[in-house]
Amino acid sequence: MDKFIVETGNKDTAELNRLTRVIMLHDIWNRQYHNTVSSIFQKHKSVDDWSQDELMKVALCGVKYIKYVADIERENQRLDSSYNTPFAVKEAGFNLIDGLFGVIGRIKLNNLINLFPIDKIYDGDKWGCKDYFFTMDVLKEKGFDNAVGRDGVFNLMWDYENRDLREFTVFYMSCMSAMYKQQSGVSFAEKFCEDNGIGTYTMDKENGLLIDNQSGEIAKMSNKPSFMQIVK
């Protein structure tokens, strides 16, 4: 039998290239978004005067920009699990997305489909989840020649199966949670657990401790992986 040698390759180089690409795309879409908005506002004083093409250009650039803001957040958390995105970034993200809701709400749904194609997932019924057909049914009910308006965008995002829009909406929720925590001291998830009697814990990885947020009890974490057990 031939002998095989497993080589890991230069993982550091591959990782650096991947991170560089994410940062580069973030900067590209950032510039594209702000340049597009600035250019259109030189022609029109109000968003009400924008054409469908102009609305679509801003929506695409804005959603793509937010996608890479979220990607950079994930990369930071991959490199350091204790990393927390600065509140100023979350607040700016919330304000930008809130403005984009006003833009997306003016786009006719048939144009929105062309801009953000529905994910080609067709077996949602089998798994009890949303899919292409579910999204199409929602859009048909609203009318393809109609726009949902600013107040209808958030609900539409939950029913629209498109990866970019999904990441866009999830990041918006995380921004909302950060702003709520800034005001109340707890996040949406912590508030939900508190209201429903669900216990929460804080993990101190540096000292290997697990702290019960309700009782204040402290437990020492085991270094043994959860999937391992001692066999005698």
ChimeraX attribute file (.defattr): number of C-alpha atoms within 10 A of each C-alpha:
attribute: neighborCount
match mode: 1-to-1
recipient: residues
	/A:1	3
	/A:2	4
	/A:3	5
	/A:4	6
	/A:5	6
	/A:6	6
	/A:7	6
	/A:8	6
	/A:9	8
	/A:10	8
	/A:11	9
	/A:12	9
	/A:13	10
	/A:14	11
	/A:15	11
	/A:16	11
	/A:17	11
	/A:18	13
	/A:19	15
	/A:20	12
	/A:21	12
	/A:22	17
	/A:23	15
	/A:24	13
	/A:25	16
	/A:26	21
	/A:27	15
	/A:28	15
	/A:29	21
	/A:30	18
	/A:31	13
	/A:32	19
	/A:33	21
	/A:34	14
	/A:35	14
	/A:36	15
	/A:37	17
	/A:38	12
	/A:39	11
	/A:40	19
	/A:41	14
	/A:42	8
	/A:43	10
	/A:44	13
	/A:45	10
	/A:46	9
	/A:47	14
	/A:48	11
	/A:49	13
	/A:50	17
	/A:51	14
	/A:52	14
	/A:53	11
	/A:54	16
	/A:55	24
	/A:56	22
	/A:57	18
	/A:58	21
	/A:59	26
	/A:60	20
	/A:61	21
	/A:62	24
	/A:63	23
	/A:64	23
	/A:65	23
	/A:66	24
	/A:67	24
	/A:68	23
	/A:69	23
	/A:70	21
	/A:71	18
	/A:72	17
	/A:73	17
	/A:74	15
	/A:75	16
	/A:76	16
	/A:77	14
	/A:78	11
	/A:79	9
	/A:80	10
	/A:81	11
	/A:82	13
	/A:83	13
	/A:84	10
	/A:85	16
	/A:86	10
	/A:87	14
	/A:88	12
	/A:89	13
	/A:90	21
	/A:91	15
	/A:92	12
	/A:93	20
	/A:94	20
	/A:95	14
	/A:96	15
	/A:97	20
	/A:98	15
	/A:99	14
	/A:100	19
	/A:101	19
	/A:102	19
	/A:103	24
	/A:104	23
	/A:105	22
	/A:106	22
	/A:107	24
	/A:108	19
	/A:109	20
	/A:110	15
	/A:111	18
	/A:112	20
	/A:113	16
	/A:114	10
	/A:115	14
	/A:116	18
	/A:117	15
	/A:118	19
	/A:119	15
	/A:120	11
	/A:121	13
	/A:122	12
	/A:123	13
	/A:124	13
	/A:125	11
	/A:126	7
	/A:127	8
	/A:128	8
	/A:129	9
	/A:130	17
	/A:131	21
	/A:132	19
	/A:133	18
	/A:134	17
	/A:135	19
	/A:136	17
	/A:137	12
	/A:138	14
	/A:139	20
	/A:140	13
	/A:141	8
	/A:142	14
	/A:143	14
	/A:144	17
	/A:145	12
	/A:146	16
	/A:147	19
	/A:148	20
	/A:149	15
	/A:150	16
	/A:151	11
	/A:152	14
	/A:153	19
	/A:154	15
	/A:155	10
	/A:156	16
	/A:157	17
	/A:158	15
	/A:159	18
	/A:160	23
	/A:161	23
	/A:162	21
	/A:163	14
	/A:164	17
	/A:165	20
	/A:166	16
	/A:167	18
	/A:168	22
	/A:169	19
	/A:170	15
	/A:171	22
	/A:172	23
	/A:173	15
	/A:174	17
	/A:175	23
	/A:176	19
	/A:177	18
	/A:178	24
	/A:179	20
	/A:180	15
	/A:181	17
	/A:182	12
	/A:183	10
	/A:184	11
	/A:185	11
	/A:186	16
	/A:187	18
	/A:188	17
	/A:189	12
	/A:190	17
	/A:191	16
	/A:192	12
	/A:193	13
	/A:194	14
	/A:195	9
	/A:196	9
	/A:197	9
	/A:198	11
	/A:199	12
	/A:200	13
	/A:201	15
	/A:202	12
	/A:203	15
	/A:204	14
	/A:205	11
	/A:206	7
	/A:207	9
	/A:208	12
	/A:209	15
	/A:210	17
	/A:211	16
	/A:212	15
	/A:213	12
	/A:214	11
	/A:215	9
	/A:216	11
	/A:217	10
	/A:218	15
	/A:219	12
	/A:220	11
	/A:221	13
	/A:222	9
	/A:223	7
	/A:224	9
	/A:225	7
	/A:226	7
	/A:227	5
	/A:228	7
	/A:229	8
	/A:230	5
	/A:231	4
	/A:232	3
